[in-house]
Amino acid sequence: MQCPSSRCMRLLAVFLCCISSTLSCELSYWVRNFVFDDVTINTHVISSASDVTTVFYCAMKCKETPFCGSISYNDDGTCRLYPVVFPNDATFPHSPGWRHFFSPTAGCILEQGYVWLNRINLCIKVLIEKEVLSDVRNSCSQLGARLVVLDTKEKNTDVGEYLKANVDEGMYFIGLTDVQQEGRFVWENGKDVGFSNWVRGEPNGGTRENCAVISSITYQWKDYPCRGCNFIS
């Protein structure tokens, strides 16, 4: 599949990240508690960890910890876990940088641009940043995420419908490649393809096209070069 220049303006500059601490991405979303922003809460702490690189990793720690119902995260990398929605006995003075969230489980922080797709329990974000696969993966990883896995018809349909309704027409990276073994496409979670939605005749690019993209119009997939096209301003 060649890439006509007229199609390259947005193609592959955009990709989907999926927030997950499990392979299935089955998470509910966090709700931010602005009342306690910039306030240090020292009571009812289940555990505290430093050097936590993102608030998403803090959320994942909560999901992995029994009885955790809320979290706080500071710009210095401190993550605190609590068994309750934040009590009113916060400790002052203010400690700039704290953000507070509560949830019955874990992780889709809507305030940072993520979208919760309720029917399929999937948290995604469309990012317009990088065009090289390694950079795309790195951008997702820095957010505590990965490229989206569309391993069921329901996920593919709901993500496609979201793209069609909310973003520009185009093609979007998904977490599917045959980089490791030509002709064997594998999801970012390491699983082989079961459900698929390839355009008829795809994949057909051989070693030149080792990544996969989804159409925001048809929700079908094509294989595509992992480096992408040059931009046209």
C-alpha positions in Angstrom: 0.0 0.0 0.0 1.6 3.2 -1.1 0.9 6.6 0.5 -0.3 9.3 -1.8 0.9 12.7 -0.7 -2.7 14.0 -0.5 -3.4 11.6 2.3 -0.4 12.2 4.4 -1.3 15.4 6.2 -2.8 13.7 9.3 -2.1 10.1 8.7 0.0 8.5 11.5 0.6 11.8 13.2 -2.2 10.6 15.4 -2.4 7.6 17.7 -4.5 6.1 20.4 -3.3 5.3 23.9 -5.1 3.0 26.3 -4.7 3.3 30.0 -4.5 -0.1 31.7 -3.0 -1.9 34.6 -4.3 -5.1 33.2 -4.3 -6.6 29.7 -8.0 -6.2 29.2 -8.1 -2.5 29.9 -11.2 -3.0 32.1 -11.1 0.0 34.3 -13.6 2.6 35.6 -12.7 6.3 35.7 -11.4 8.6 38.4 -13.2 11.7 39.6 -11.1 14.6 40.7 -11.8 16.1 44.1 -10.8 19.7 43.6 -11.6 20.6 47.3 -8.4 18.9 48.4 -6.1 20.1 45.7 -2.9 21.5 47.1 -3.7 20.0 50.5 -1.6 17.3 52.2 -3.7 14.6 53.8 -1.8 12.5 56.3 -4.6 10.5 57.9 -6.0 7.1 56.8 -3.0 6.5 54.5 -2.8 2.9 53.4 0.6 3.4 51.8 2.9 6.1 50.4 5.5 5.8 47.6 8.0 8.3 46.2 9.4 8.5 42.7 6.1 7.5 41.0 6.6 8.9 37.6 2.9 9.7 36.6 -0.5 10.0 38.3 -1.5 7.0 36.2 1.0 4.7 37.9 -0.3 6.0 41.2 -3.8 5.0 40.0 -2.5 1.5 39.1 -1.0 1.1 42.6 -4.4 1.8 44.0 -6.1 -0.8 41.7 -3.5 -3.3 42.9 -4.0 -2.5 46.6 -7.0 -4.0 48.5 -9.5 -1.5 49.9 -7.9 1.5 48.1 -10.6 3.9 47.1 -8.8 7.2 46.5 -5.4 8.6 45.7 -3.4 11.8 45.9 -0.4 12.6 43.7 2.2 15.4 44.0 4.5 16.9 41.4 7.5 15.6 43.3 6.4 12.0 42.5 4.8 11.2 45.8 1.8 8.9 45.6 -0.5 8.2 48.6 -3.3 5.7 48.8 -6.4 5.9 51.0 -9.2 3.5 51.8 -11.9 6.2 51.8 -13.0 9.2 49.8 -11.0 12.0 51.3 -11.9 12.9 54.9 -12.2 16.5 56.1 -9.3 16.3 58.5 -6.7 17.4 56.0 -3.4 18.7 57.3 -2.4 22.3 56.3 -0.5 24.3 55.2 -0.9 23.9 51.5 1.6 21.7 49.6 1.6 22.9 46.0 1.2 20.3 43.3 -1.1 17.8 45.0 -4.1 16.5 43.0 -6.7 14.2 44.5 -9.0 11.6 42.8 -11.5 9.0 44.0 -12.9 6.0 42.3 -14.4 2.6 43.2 -11.5 1.0 41.2 -8.9 2.7 39.0 -8.0 4.9 36.2 -9.2 7.1 33.5 -8.3 10.7 34.3 -10.7 12.7 32.2 -9.1 16.1 33.2 -6.0 15.1 31.2 -7.9 14.4 28.0 -8.7 10.7 28.3 -12.2 9.5 27.3 -14.1 6.7 29.0 -16.0 4.4 26.6 -18.5 2.8 29.0 -19.9 -0.1 27.0 -16.5 -1.7 26.5 -14.8 -0.5 29.7 -12.0 1.2 27.8 -10.0 4.4 28.5 -8.4 6.1 25.4 -6.7 9.3 24.4 -6.0 10.6 20.9 -2.6 12.1 20.7 -1.2 14.2 17.9 2.5 14.2 18.5 4.9 11.6 17.0 5.1 9.6 13.7 7.7 7.0 14.4 6.5 3.8 16.2 9.2 4.0 18.9 8.2 7.6 19.7 4.5 6.7 19.8 5.2 3.9 22.2 7.4 6.1 24.4 4.7 8.8 24.5 2.1 6.3 25.7 4.5 4.8 28.2 5.3 8.2 29.7 1.5 8.4 30.5 1.4 5.0 32.0 -0.4 3.7 28.9 0.1 1.7 25.7 -1.2 1.7 22.1 -4.8 0.6 22.1 -5.7 -3.1 21.7 -8.8 -3.7 19.6 -9.1 -7.4 20.1 -12.9 -7.6 19.9 -15.6 -6.5 17.5 -17.1 -4.4 20.3 -13.9 -2.5 21.0 -13.2 -1.9 17.4 -16.7 -0.6 16.7 -16.9 1.7 19.8 -13.5 3.2 19.3 -14.2 3.7 15.6 -17.5 5.4 16.4 -15.7 7.7 18.9 -13.1 8.6 16.2 -15.8 9.2 13.6 -17.8 11.5 15.9 -15.0 13.4 17.6 -11.8 13.7 15.5 -10.7 14.5 12.0 -11.1 12.0 9.2 -8.0 9.9 8.9 -6.0 6.8 9.8 -4.9 6.2 13.4 -2.1 3.9 14.8 -3.4 1.0 16.8 -1.3 -1.4 19.0 -0.8 -4.1 16.3 2.4 -4.9 14.4 4.4 -7.7 12.7 7.8 -6.2 13.6 9.0 -9.3 15.4 8.0 -11.8 12.7 6.9 -10.8 9.2 3.3 -11.8 8.5 2.4 -12.5 12.2 0.6 -9.5 13.6 0.7 -9.3 17.4 -1.1 -6.9 19.8 0.8 -4.7 22.3 -0.3 -7.1 25.0 1.6 -9.9 23.3 -1.4 -11.8 22.1 -1.9 -13.0 18.5 -4.8 -11.7 16.5 -8.1 -13.4 16.9 -10.7 -10.9 15.9 -9.6 -8.8 12.9 -11.1 -6.1 10.7 -8.7 -5.8 7.7 -9.7 -4.0 4.5 -10.0 -6.7 1.8 -6.6 -7.6 0.5 -4.8 -6.3 3.6 -2.3 -6.7 5.1 -0.2 -6.5 1.9 2.8 -4.3 2.5 5.4 -7.0 3.4 8.4 -5.8 5.3 7.7 -2.2 4.2 4.5 -1.9 6.3 4.8 -3.5 9.7 2.3 -1.3 11.6 -1.5 -1.1 11.5 -3.9 1.8 11.4 -7.6 2.1 11.7 -9.9 4.2 9.5 -12.1 6.7 11.4 -14.7 6.3 8.7 -14.9 2.5 8.0 -13.3 1.3 11.3 -11.3 -1.1 9.1 -7.5 -1.7 9.3 -4.6 -1.4 6.9 -0.9 -2.2 7.3 1.3 0.8 7.1 4.9 1.9 7.4 5.8 2.4 11.1 7.6 5.7 10.2 4.7 7.3 8.4 4.5 10.1 5.8 6.0 13.5 5.6 3.7 16.3 6.8 2.2 18.8 4.4 1.5 22.2 5.9 
